[in-house]
Amino acid sequence: MHKLFFGSLLILCCVPPAVAQSDDSPRVEFFAGYSVLRTDYEAELPNPPMPVIVAFSGKQTLNGFNVSATGYLTEGFGLTGDFSGHFKTNSLSDPLAGNIETHIRVFNILGGPQYKFRSNSRGTPFVRALAGAANTRARLEVPSLNSTGTASSTDFALAIGGGLDVRVSERVDLRVFQVDYNPIFLGSRNDLGFGNRRADNVRFSFGVVIK
């Protein structure tokens, strides 16, 4: 997976032409939108913490947001900083403890190169390869027992993908879709009960780009 990231990084660095940025192309753009994270966590330890048992039962869909800023060094090649948060609450009814709720939170903070294939058409596709850190956490609440428990892990993460922006006006684009393969490399010392493994998550986003 690390080879895939560095291969994507090399391709992106070779794509941009060796020309200065044109005066009419945006030097900075900001994206903000709605996002969905399709998670693929699976506990490996025989007795994972209770928050993990309730929270991470197979593949799940978390809803949230995605924001980013890109500064362009040439007309198409830029550097992107990206932040996203995704959330879900799972409930489990227990005959003794009553209703048990677990709140899942996954945050990504990433950065790396992005390339936009600019042309005279309204649609502008782009590709990117980002790297950084992801924080995965689960908080257990048992209201009837006035009890809570937490588990979390911060690990290396990637986002490799791209999307399509459609021009609405000179300063506004609509990002009709953005898809990122978002693997999180969980370390062996995380307290979520996953062991040393990779969570093959996928992130979908759409929203507005301000230039």
N, C-alpha and C positions, 0 to 999 in steps of 0.2 A: 504493500500500500504506500509506503514511503517512496518507493521507486516510481509509482504512478504519479504522486504529487510532484516530484522533482522533474519527471518527464513532461508533465503538463506545464510546469514553470518554465522549462527550457523552451518549449514550443511557443509559449506566450511571449517570451523575451525575444524570440527570433521573428515573430510576426510583424511588429510595428516597423514602418518604413523609417529610414534614417533621415527624416526631414523635420523641420521645425513645425510647431503647431500653427495652423492657419488662424488668422485674426477672427474669423467668424465662427469658429468652433468653440464650444464651451470649455473652459479651463477647469471648472469644478462643477460637480452635480451631486444632488442629494436625493436619496430614495427613502420613502417611508411607506409601509404597507402592511397588509394582513398576511399572516403566515401560518402554515400547517406543517407540523413535524410528525412524520411517520416513524415511530421508534421501534427498535428491535433489540431490546434488552432481554436477557435471560439469566436468571440466577444459577450459579454453578455450585455454590457451597451447599452441603447437605442441610444445614440449619441457618439459612440467611436471616437477617434481622426482620422483625415483624413488619416494619414499614415497607420492606421490599416484597414480602409475601403478598401484601394487599395491593401495592402500587403497580408492580411490574409483572403482570400476568399476561405474557405473550406480547404480540405486536399491538401497539396502541396508536391513537391519533391524538396529538396535543395541538391546541389552538394558541395563537399568540401574535407576535409582531416581528417585523424585521426592518431595521434602518441601516443605511450605509451612506458613506461619503466617498467620492472618487475625485482625485486630482489628476489631470491629464498632463503627461510630459510631452506627448505628441498628439496629433489629431485623434488617433485611436487608442493609444496605449496609455494606461493610467495605473495608479496605485489606489487600492480600495481598503477602507476600514469598515468592518461590518459587525453589527451587534443584533442579536435576536433573543427573544424570550418566549418560551412555550409552557403552557400550563394545563393541568387536568386534575380533577378530584374524583377519586374512586371511593365507592362505599361498599361495605360488607356488613351484613346483618349477622350478629352472633347471639345465640340464645342466652348466654351468660352476661356478656359485656354490653349487649345492645348494639347500636349502630356505630360502626368503626369507619372513620374517614381517613384517607391518605391523600395528601396534596403533593402532586408531582410538579417539579420545576426543572426545566432544562435551559440553561443560558449559554450562548456561544459568543465569544469575542474573537474576531478573526481579522486577518489582514493579508494582502498580497496583490499580485498583478491582475489587471483586467484589460481586455482588448475589445473595442467596439468596431464593427465592420461598417463604417460610415459610407453612405452613398446619397444619391439624390432622392431615393425613395423615402416614404414616410416611416417604414419599418427599419429598425436598426438592431440586428442581432449582436450578442456579445457573449464572450466566454471568460472564465476566470478560474484561478486556482489560489485558494486562501488557506492559511494555516493559523493556528492559535490555540485557545483553550476553551474547554466546555466544563461547566459546572452542573452536575446532576444531583438533585436532592429530593428527598421524600420526607414528609412530616406526618406522623401518625397522630390522630386525635380520637380519644375515647371519651366522649362527653359524660357518659353515665358514671365513669370512674374518675373523672377529672384528671385524666392522664394523657401525656403526650410523649412521643419519641421521634427522634430525627436520625437520618443517615444521609451522607453526602459524599461526593467525590469530585475533584477537579483534575482534568486529564487533557492530554494533547488531542486536538481535533483538526479536521480538515473540512473544507467545503469546495468541491470541484464540480463545476457546472456552467450554466449560462442561462440566457433567456432572450426575450424580445421586447424592445421598447418601440412604441408607436407615437409619432409626433402629433400632439394636439395643437400646440402653438409654438412660437419661437422659443419660449422659455419653459414649456411644460410638455412632458411625455407621459404616456400611460404605459407602465410596465405590465403587459398583458399576462406574462408568465415568467417565472424564474424558478429553475429547478437545480438543486444542489445535492449531490451525494455528500452526506455529512457524517462520516465515520468518527466515532469517539473511541480512543484507545485506552480502555480502562486498565489502570495499574493493579498489580497484585495486592497492594496495600489498601485499596479502597474499602470503605466500610459499608458498601451497598450489598455485598454478598455476591458479586458477579464473578469474582476471580479475575485472572489476567486474560482479558479477551477484548474483542472489538465489537462495538455496537454499530451495526450497519444502518444508520438512520438516513432518511431522505427528507429534504426540506422543500416545500412549495411556497412561493410567495407571489403576490401581485400588489400593485399600488401606483403611486405617483412619483415621477422624477422631476425635480426642479433644477433647472440649469442656470 
